[in-house]
Amino acid sequence: MDKVLADLIKISNTTGKDPALTQAAGGNTSVKTSDGKFMFIKASGTALKDMNAHRGWRKLRLDKVIGVIKDKCLAKLPAARREREIISRHLISCCDGIASTARPSVEANLHALLDKFIIHLHPLVVGAYVNSKNGRKEITKLFKSEKFPPLWIPYAPPGYPLAIKTSRLVTAYENRFRQKPAIIFLAKHGLFVTAKTAPDAMRLLHKVLNRCENNLPILKTLRLKPPAVKKILAVKSAIQKAVLNTTGQRLHVTFIYNKAIACFLHRPDAAKLLAMGPLEPAEMVYVNGTPMWVETLSAEKIASGMRKIVRQGNKPVSAFLVKGIGLFIAADKKTESIVKDFATGTTLVRLWALHFGGLVPLTKTEQNFIKRLYLAS
Ligand SMILES: [Zn+2]
């Protein structure tokens, strides 16, 4: 096996096994071959921890991927057609003999622009900055001693618009610093770290995450007194009925009560914080949006709230934050843990962001773009 591919699998598995790094199995990795002609990149649909010598990656011709970003004709296409066209061009660029429809990561364009080894993640400790008003200022302060400061990319919708914005800002960075950025923060999205070798990429990743984490506010320790079993069962039953009523699915409902959920529910403005909406596109696409705020035990009222969310162009919600009680998840076994990660994560990021000037979620326009492109059936 190609040495760089072996290194890529190793760093992908290491990061993928750490739940603090890969929220809900998100993120992707890549490496470019020494001759600069090819790029191995995580394939869509495989978790980082599951990448191995036989599956979970694709090998692309780098000139073809760069050609996609440089093709100005793509900008003129309607967004949905353009994104489909890019996926098919990426598939055509594959030269690995893998008889699979597994496409290269949707973020392949971004990877093509950067240094040799790349780790891209959506860590919660980064969310606190990329989703807060003063996040960019805080990051500048945190990394002010670096000779080559992190690059900050203001929000752009995923896919082509983000690749074009990144390309422009990476070029400007190279003109100024005579090298590509090693650390990139993407507003309302996540983090990219890049390096010449796999161990250097891992070291840089941990350095950035530690620095971000050590600057976070410490959440007040609350006495975690879980609610009475009777009450939990009553809520479970109401949610199960509401979900059946709205979606026709009889789903298992799980109750979750941890420090993040307890801290969030103790805030008098919890409902308001949640109503600010999704923080990032992944929250809309992979877990049916932000948890729904519930103050009632009436299945009919919960169902009516769910139907309202669907009428607004969203998928039926699968997480419910119930006032004074806790988090409830209605999902099948396969998606339950992903929803749990996102729901707990979104409450944590909302609490942390308050410390950095307040929360900056996706705007209505940004949400509508995601709805049109990824949620419309
Ligand atoms: Zn991403």
Boltz pocket constraint, residues with backbone or C-beta under 6 A from the ligand:
constraints:
  - pocket:
      binder: B
      contacts: [[A, 27], [A, 107], [A, 120], [A, 121], [A, 122], [A, 189], [A, 190]]
      max_distance: 6.0
